[in-house]
Amino acid sequence: MARKKTKEKVEKILNEIKNSTPKFKLQLDSKTTITLKTQEQLDKWMLLYPKAELITV
């Protein structure tokens, strides 16, 4: 029988998942959409694709 996880462990795991989710969604063209975690990544992709459109912040 499996043991239950403590409330602290569950909260820690949930916080790790929440913090690892992408924060930016960038549409490079009509068929290509990427997700990015940091502002630095966003800046780099905007330099590579100046016509890219930021969908979600």
Secondary structure as UniProt FT lines:
FT   HELIX           7..20
FT   STRAND          24..27
FT   STRAND          33..36
FT   HELIX           39..48
FT   TURN            50..51
FT   STRAND          53..56
//
